[in-house]
């Protein structure tokens, strides 16, 4: 008897020509099912950030627009590449060395002008790209269906990310998808042979370099990726040779080299850049770090509210305890990724300009990946008869994500109302009062200024006025309290004006 008689071929293998393969159909169905959570995450992100699309510009946005309009192309490029050019209009946003972030305005400003919706569509597209990259990375390092779904949804609709997506100047968030692409290339290199390995490590270093030039704090992703690599490929202690050690260390060097190069350039050659001179070491930094730990797990309500702080403290304690617990459970990858999140908060905690929940945007990615790996650890040993419970659990997760996205949409709408909409209303009232500025220079004393516009002495208002008045604006905007108006009236000159918002 032939082998075929003993082992008849499956029915799908002898299907008539042109008939679809049963295996291909099953593979296609699995692909569709596994992709559905990603599609839902992207849709929910669009729902959450929909209120930001029609909103206007805010804060640093006008400073970039003004610099692009007033500076020549060559001067703008020179100032973007060399932060020592501190006497230019491009210095207004703070002097950080983020050349690709600044240079992007050379493209967007001529195309979009002051129409905020196009900028917001762009930042939303960047956010969606980050969600896709997290999902792809979770599929590679965690596997399964439920884990990547949870990771993508967490990054897509976490309410802490509002300003990192809804603010036009958050184009520097483009650093995140590039850094995640670097991590994905690193993961590919770890599993490839020698020639492919070197190629993918170069790709990883290239993507990370691009990310750093958008925003320097994306280095936290490089740290998390290195910790992940240490967990999946421990040092070869038992066979330390020069060749083997160099091969093992190559992925870490691929992550470290761009970061070191950036730090050297920005702090040694560009000594006037603010990228490295705002770090402070004090107990306030520890408190700030605790703030981020708490708020990552409780992104609801005012961060200072006692119930939110208590709940966030509990969730934060669970996150911290998860690191030793997963080490003891021999799940070092989970421990490494959660540690990457915890360590990734440090650059935002130990700076001298306080805290902001938007700084959670980058560190959330390794936390989401840690969640994916943790879920995969429980998903793998599920007995066959319970396999259908996994897609059911993923479906429940997706259903639970819908109200979170709707809550996030409310939060986005509140931010838009308190920030870009307020600045639009402020500018409209000023220009309605003085269609053209009646003086050559002078000061504008602004009272009853909304909190979001009055912070840091109303730094955002001067470039906004310079832009809308086309250079014929007051020389200085002075934010005052309404009760100070009688005293200010004694010092104003003929060149000055007093403006009371919403009067």
Buried (B, 14 or more C-beta within 10 A) or exposed (E): EEEEEEEEEEEBEEEEEEEEEEEEEEEEEEEEEBBBBBEBBBBBBBBBBBBBBEBBBBBBBBBBBBBBBBBEEEBBBBBBBBBBBEEBBBBBBBBBBBBBBBBBBBEBBEEBEBEBBBBBBBBBEBBBBBBBBBBBBBBBBBBBBBBBBBBBBBBBBBBBBBBBBBBBBBBBBBBBBBBBBBBBBBBBBBEBEEEEBBBBBEBBBBBBBBBBBBBBBBBBBBBBBBBBBBBBEEEEEEEEEEEEEEBBEBBBEBBBBBBEEBBEBBBEEBEEBBBBEEEEEEEBBEEBBBBBBBBBBBBBBEBEEEEBBEBBBEBBEEBBEBBEBBBEEEBBBBBBBBBBBBBBBBBBBBBEEEBBBBBBBBBBBBBBBBBBBBBBBEBEEBEEEEEEEBBEBBBEBBEEBBEBBEBBBEBBBEBBEBBBBBBBBBBEBBBEEBEEBEBEEBBBBBBBBBEBBBBEEBBBBBBBBBBBBEEEBBBBBBBBEEEEBEEBEEEBEEEBBBBBBEE
